[in-house]
Amino acid sequence: MDKKVSFVWSLATGLMFVVLSLVAFVFGLGGLNADVSIIDYVIIFLAGTLIGVILVYFLRRSESLAIYKATLIAFVISLPFTMFGILFGGILGGIGVFLLGVSPAVFIIGVGHYLGRAFSRK
């Protein structure tokens, strides 16, 4: 593909994970937790940004539109697993957010990218 995705989009992905965690707190857990500090949201933002960097990396490596779409579909599939890991990884602190939140996203995005490559070749 000729057009490459900018790494600036990874910052938007980090912000998206902060918003999704707020939505999960309000609708899923019955309200915002007053004990959550700003540092926790910064860690969620950093974890989301790292996921965004990995997503942009795989999108930039896509040779065709089919691989690009497979990578995006894999990212969407990884969202529930990642949000579960980010929200419940907070119990373990910042390390838990990174290990339980980033790991499923990187694995599923990578698998989606390589499956897209495998099935797009003739």
Biotite code that builds the C-alpha atoms (Angstrom):
import biotite.structure as struc

atoms = struc.array([
    struc.Atom([0.000, 0.000, 0.000], chain_id="A", res_id=1, res_name="MET", atom_name="CA", element="C"),
    struc.Atom([1.250, 3.449, -0.866], chain_id="A", res_id=2, res_name="ASP", atom_name="CA", element="C"),
    struc.Atom([-0.178, 5.465, 2.013], chain_id="A", res_id=3, res_name="LYS", atom_name="CA", element="C"),
    struc.Atom([1.330, 4.758, 5.406], chain_id="A", res_id=4, res_name="LYS", atom_name="CA", element="C"),
    struc.Atom([-0.466, 5.293, 8.693], chain_id="A", res_id=5, res_name="VAL", atom_name="CA", element="C"),
    struc.Atom([1.124, 7.912, 10.934], chain_id="A", res_id=6, res_name="SER", atom_name="CA", element="C"),
    struc.Atom([2.320, 6.964, 14.405], chain_id="A", res_id=7, res_name="PHE", atom_name="CA", element="C"),
    struc.Atom([0.381, 9.979, 15.739], chain_id="A", res_id=8, res_name="VAL", atom_name="CA", element="C"),
    struc.Atom([-2.711, 7.748, 15.556], chain_id="A", res_id=9, res_name="TRP", atom_name="CA", element="C"),
    struc.Atom([-1.271, 5.712, 18.427], chain_id="A", res_id=10, res_name="SER", atom_name="CA", element="C"),
    struc.Atom([-1.894, 8.698, 20.721], chain_id="A", res_id=11, res_name="LEU", atom_name="CA", element="C"),
    struc.Atom([-5.534, 8.717, 19.618], chain_id="A", res_id=12, res_name="ALA", atom_name="CA", element="C"),
    struc.Atom([-5.690, 5.010, 20.391], chain_id="A", res_id=13, res_name="THR", atom_name="CA", element="C"),
    struc.Atom([-4.347, 5.698, 23.887], chain_id="A", res_id=14, res_name="GLY", atom_name="CA", element="C"),
    struc.Atom([-7.034, 8.326, 24.419], chain_id="A", res_id=15, res_name="LEU", atom_name="CA", element="C"),
    struc.Atom([-9.652, 5.886, 23.124], chain_id="A", res_id=16, res_name="MET", atom_name="CA", element="C"),
    struc.Atom([-8.674, 3.364, 25.814], chain_id="A", res_id=17, res_name="PHE", atom_name="CA", element="C"),
    struc.Atom([-9.037, 6.005, 28.535], chain_id="A", res_id=18, res_name="VAL", atom_name="CA", element="C"),
    struc.Atom([-12.518, 6.873, 27.258], chain_id="A", res_id=19, res_name="VAL", atom_name="CA", element="C"),
    struc.Atom([-13.468, 3.196, 26.984], chain_id="A", res_id=20, res_name="LEU", atom_name="CA", element="C"),
    struc.Atom([-12.311, 2.577, 30.550], chain_id="A", res_id=21, res_name="SER", atom_name="CA", element="C"),
    struc.Atom([-14.405, 5.513, 31.768], chain_id="A", res_id=22, res_name="LEU", atom_name="CA", element="C"),
    struc.Atom([-17.434, 4.168, 29.894], chain_id="A", res_id=23, res_name="VAL", atom_name="CA", element="C"),
    struc.Atom([-16.825, 0.716, 31.379], chain_id="A", res_id=24, res_name="ALA", atom_name="CA", element="C"),
    struc.Atom([-16.636, 2.212, 34.868], chain_id="A", res_id=25, res_name="PHE", atom_name="CA", element="C"),
    struc.Atom([-19.843, 4.206, 34.461], chain_id="A", res_id=26, res_name="VAL", atom_name="CA", element="C"),
    struc.Atom([-22.016, 1.618, 32.726], chain_id="A", res_id=27, res_name="PHE", atom_name="CA", element="C"),
    struc.Atom([-20.426, -1.656, 33.769], chain_id="A", res_id=28, res_name="GLY", atom_name="CA", element="C"),
    struc.Atom([-19.449, -1.027, 37.358], chain_id="A", res_id=29, res_name="LEU", atom_name="CA", element="C"),
    struc.Atom([-22.177, 1.426, 38.336], chain_id="A", res_id=30, res_name="GLY", atom_name="CA", element="C"),
    struc.Atom([-20.246, 4.686, 38.462], chain_id="A", res_id=31, res_name="GLY", atom_name="CA", element="C"),
    struc.Atom([-16.844, 6.249, 38.620], chain_id="A", res_id=32, res_name="LEU", atom_name="CA", element="C"),
    struc.Atom([-14.510, 5.064, 41.324], chain_id="A", res_id=33, res_name="ASN", atom_name="CA", element="C"),
    struc.Atom([-13.392, 7.959, 43.521], chain_id="A", res_id=34, res_name="ALA", atom_name="CA", element="C"),
    struc.Atom([-10.251, 6.064, 44.543], chain_id="A", res_id=35, res_name="ASP", atom_name="CA", element="C"),
    struc.Atom([-8.799, 5.999, 41.026], chain_id="A", res_id=36, res_name="VAL", atom_name="CA", element="C"),
    struc.Atom([-5.948, 8.470, 40.770], chain_id="A", res_id=37, res_name="SER", atom_name="CA", element="C"),
    struc.Atom([-4.800, 10.387, 37.728], chain_id="A", res_id=38, res_name="ILE", atom_name="CA", element="C"),
    struc.Atom([-1.717, 8.137, 37.609], chain_id="A", res_id=39, res_name="ILE", atom_name="CA", element="C"),
    struc.Atom([-3.974, 5.154, 36.878], chain_id="A", res_id=40, res_name="ASP", atom_name="CA", element="C"),
    struc.Atom([-5.466, 6.969, 33.901], chain_id="A", res_id=41, res_name="TYR", atom_name="CA", element="C"),
    struc.Atom([-1.991, 7.910, 32.702], chain_id="A", res_id=42, res_name="VAL", atom_name="CA", element="C"),
    struc.Atom([-0.987, 4.230, 32.880], chain_id="A", res_id=43, res_name="ILE", atom_name="CA", element="C"),
    struc.Atom([-4.115, 3.275, 30.905], chain_id="A", res_id=44, res_name="ILE", atom_name="CA", element="C"),
    struc.Atom([-3.232, 5.966, 28.354], chain_id="A", res_id=45, res_name="PHE", atom_name="CA", element="C"),
    struc.Atom([0.337, 4.657, 28.059], chain_id="A", res_id=46, res_name="LEU", atom_name="CA", element="C"),
    struc.Atom([-0.891, 1.070, 27.658], chain_id="A", res_id=47, res_name="ALA", atom_name="CA", element="C"),
    struc.Atom([-3.347, 2.187, 24.972], chain_id="A", res_id=48, res_name="GLY", atom_name="CA", element="C"),
    struc.Atom([-0.629, 4.163, 23.227], chain_id="A", res_id=49, res_name="THR", atom_name="CA", element="C"),
    struc.Atom([1.639, 1.119, 23.222], chain_id="A", res_id=50, res_name="LEU", atom_name="CA", element="C"),
    struc.Atom([-1.186, -0.926, 21.696], chain_id="A", res_id=51, res_name="ILE", atom_name="CA", element="C"),
    struc.Atom([-1.634, 1.847, 19.130], chain_id="A", res_id=52, res_name="GLY", atom_name="CA", element="C"),
    struc.Atom([2.070, 1.775, 18.255], chain_id="A", res_id=53, res_name="VAL", atom_name="CA", element="C"),
    struc.Atom([1.883, -1.983, 17.677], chain_id="A", res_id=54, res_name="ILE", atom_name="CA", element="C"),
    struc.Atom([-1.283, -1.552, 15.584], chain_id="A", res_id=55, res_name="LEU", atom_name="CA", element="C"),
    struc.Atom([0.315, 1.163, 13.437], chain_id="A", res_id=56, res_name="VAL", atom_name="CA", element="C"),
    struc.Atom([3.446, -0.966, 13.059], chain_id="A", res_id=57, res_name="TYR", atom_name="CA", element="C"),
    struc.Atom([1.435, -3.873, 11.662], chain_id="A", res_id=58, res_name="PHE", atom_name="CA", element="C"),
    struc.Atom([-0.698, -1.565, 9.505], chain_id="A", res_id=59, res_name="LEU", atom_name="CA", element="C"),
    struc.Atom([2.429, -0.014, 7.989], chain_id="A", res_id=60, res_name="ARG", atom_name="CA", element="C"),
    struc.Atom([3.750, -3.492, 7.144], chain_id="A", res_id=61, res_name="ARG", atom_name="CA", element="C"),
    struc.Atom([0.558, -4.391, 5.251], chain_id="A", res_id=62, res_name="SER", atom_name="CA", element="C"),
    struc.Atom([1.285, -4.978, 1.572], chain_id="A", res_id=63, res_name="GLU", atom_name="CA", element="C"),
    struc.Atom([-2.327, -5.175, 0.433], chain_id="A", res_id=64, res_name="SER", atom_name="CA", element="C"),
    struc.Atom([-5.765, -3.986, 1.431], chain_id="A", res_id=65, res_name="LEU", atom_name="CA", element="C"),
    struc.Atom([-6.753, -7.503, 2.557], chain_id="A", res_id=66, res_name="ALA", atom_name="CA", element="C"),
    struc.Atom([-3.927, -7.620, 5.107], chain_id="A", res_id=67, res_name="ILE", atom_name="CA", element="C"),
    struc.Atom([-4.808, -4.097, 6.261], chain_id="A", res_id=68, res_name="TYR", atom_name="CA", element="C"),
    struc.Atom([-8.443, -5.099, 6.819], chain_id="A", res_id=69, res_name="LYS", atom_name="CA", element="C"),
    struc.Atom([-7.470, -8.328, 8.598], chain_id="A", res_id=70, res_name="ALA", atom_name="CA", element="C"),
    struc.Atom([-5.264, -6.353, 10.979], chain_id="A", res_id=71, res_name="THR", atom_name="CA", element="C"),
    struc.Atom([-8.057, -3.871, 11.755], chain_id="A", res_id=72, res_name="LEU", atom_name="CA", element="C"),
    struc.Atom([-10.560, -6.692, 12.294], chain_id="A", res_id=73, res_name="ILE", atom_name="CA", element="C"),
    struc.Atom([-8.105, -8.366, 14.667], chain_id="A", res_id=74, res_name="ALA", atom_name="CA", element="C"),
    struc.Atom([-7.773, -5.074, 16.580], chain_id="A", res_id=75, res_name="PHE", atom_name="CA", element="C"),
    struc.Atom([-11.547, -4.833, 16.974], chain_id="A", res_id=76, res_name="VAL", atom_name="CA", element="C"),
    struc.Atom([-11.686, -8.465, 18.127], chain_id="A", res_id=77, res_name="ILE", atom_name="CA", element="C"),
    struc.Atom([-8.957, -7.780, 20.696], chain_id="A", res_id=78, res_name="SER", atom_name="CA", element="C"),
    struc.Atom([-10.787, -4.812, 22.281], chain_id="A", res_id=79, res_name="LEU", atom_name="CA", element="C"),
    struc.Atom([-12.957, -6.757, 24.788], chain_id="A", res_id=80, res_name="PRO", atom_name="CA", element="C"),
    struc.Atom([-10.021, -8.899, 25.929], chain_id="A", res_id=81, res_name="PHE", atom_name="CA", element="C"),
    struc.Atom([-7.813, -5.849, 26.241], chain_id="A", res_id=82, res_name="THR", atom_name="CA", element="C"),
    struc.Atom([-10.383, -3.847, 28.187], chain_id="A", res_id=83, res_name="MET", atom_name="CA", element="C"),
    struc.Atom([-10.925, -6.780, 30.540], chain_id="A", res_id=84, res_name="PHE", atom_name="CA", element="C"),
    struc.Atom([-7.166, -6.964, 31.090], chain_id="A", res_id=85, res_name="GLY", atom_name="CA", element="C"),
    struc.Atom([-6.795, -3.226, 31.591], chain_id="A", res_id=86, res_name="ILE", atom_name="CA", element="C"),
    struc.Atom([-9.682, -2.928, 34.039], chain_id="A", res_id=87, res_name="LEU", atom_name="CA", element="C"),
    struc.Atom([-8.890, -5.986, 36.119], chain_id="A", res_id=88, res_name="PHE", atom_name="CA", element="C"),
    struc.Atom([-5.138, -5.638, 35.731], chain_id="A", res_id=89, res_name="GLY", atom_name="CA", element="C"),
    struc.Atom([-5.451, -2.421, 37.712], chain_id="A", res_id=90, res_name="GLY", atom_name="CA", element="C"),
    struc.Atom([-5.781, -4.581, 40.816], chain_id="A", res_id=91, res_name="ILE", atom_name="CA", element="C"),
    struc.Atom([-2.140, -5.527, 40.377], chain_id="A", res_id=92, res_name="LEU", atom_name="CA", element="C"),
    struc.Atom([-1.070, -1.959, 39.653], chain_id="A", res_id=93, res_name="GLY", atom_name="CA", element="C"),
    struc.Atom([0.653, -0.540, 36.603], chain_id="A", res_id=94, res_name="GLY", atom_name="CA", element="C"),
    struc.Atom([2.443, -3.790, 35.791], chain_id="A", res_id=95, res_name="ILE", atom_name="CA", element="C"),
    struc.Atom([-0.892, -5.615, 35.736], chain_id="A", res_id=96, res_name="GLY", atom_name="CA", element="C"),
    struc.Atom([-2.352, -3.092, 33.307], chain_id="A", res_id=97, res_name="VAL", atom_name="CA", element="C"),
    struc.Atom([0.580, -3.559, 30.949], chain_id="A", res_id=98, res_name="PHE", atom_name="CA", element="C"),
    struc.Atom([0.803, -7.340, 31.236], chain_id="A", res_id=99, res_name="LEU", atom_name="CA", element="C"),
    struc.Atom([-2.910, -8.156, 31.198], chain_id="A", res_id=100, res_name="LEU", atom_name="CA", element="C"),
    struc.Atom([-3.965, -5.329, 28.887], chain_id="A", res_id=101, res_name="GLY", atom_name="CA", element="C"),
    struc.Atom([-1.263, -5.100, 26.260], chain_id="A", res_id=102, res_name="VAL", atom_name="CA", element="C"),
    struc.Atom([-0.487, -8.808, 25.887], chain_id="A", res_id=103, res_name="SER", atom_name="CA", element="C"),
    struc.Atom([-3.829, -9.950, 24.418], chain_id="A", res_id=104, res_name="PRO", atom_name="CA", element="C"),
    struc.Atom([-3.953, -7.001, 22.038], chain_id="A", res_id=105, res_name="ALA", atom_name="CA", element="C"),
    struc.Atom([-0.451, -7.552, 20.689], chain_id="A", res_id=106, res_name="VAL", atom_name="CA", element="C"),
    struc.Atom([-1.033, -11.282, 20.298], chain_id="A", res_id=107, res_name="PHE", atom_name="CA", element="C"),
    struc.Atom([-4.412, -10.975, 18.549], chain_id="A", res_id=108, res_name="ILE", atom_name="CA", element="C"),
    struc.Atom([-3.285, -8.113, 16.276], chain_id="A", res_id=109, res_name="ILE", atom_name="CA", element="C"),
    struc.Atom([-0.167, -10.067, 15.311], chain_id="A", res_id=110, res_name="GLY", atom_name="CA", element="C"),
    struc.Atom([-2.146, -13.228, 14.615], chain_id="A", res_id=111, res_name="VAL", atom_name="CA", element="C"),
    struc.Atom([-4.664, -11.263, 12.540], chain_id="A", res_id=112, res_name="GLY", atom_name="CA", element="C"),
    struc.Atom([-1.904, -9.640, 10.525], chain_id="A", res_id=113, res_name="HIS", atom_name="CA", element="C"),
    struc.Atom([-0.131, -12.912, 9.790], chain_id="A", res_id=114, res_name="TYR", atom_name="CA", element="C"),
    struc.Atom([-3.397, -14.717, 9.001], chain_id="A", res_id=115, res_name="LEU", atom_name="CA", element="C"),
    struc.Atom([-4.223, -11.910, 6.595], chain_id="A", res_id=116, res_name="GLY", atom_name="CA", element="C"),
    struc.Atom([-0.844, -12.341, 4.955], chain_id="A", res_id=117, res_name="ARG", atom_name="CA", element="C"),
    struc.Atom([-1.281, -16.092, 4.716], chain_id="A", res_id=118, res_name="ALA", atom_name="CA", element="C"),
    struc.Atom([-4.746, -15.952, 3.158], chain_id="A", res_id=119, res_name="PHE", atom_name="CA", element="C"),
    struc.Atom([-4.057, -13.023, 0.830], chain_id="A", res_id=120, res_name="SER", atom_name="CA", element="C"),
    struc.Atom([-1.295, -14.850, -1.033], chain_id="A", res_id=121, res_name="ARG", atom_name="CA", element="C"),
    struc.Atom([-2.337, -16.916, -3.976], chain_id="A", res_id=122, res_name="LYS", atom_name="CA", element="C"),
])
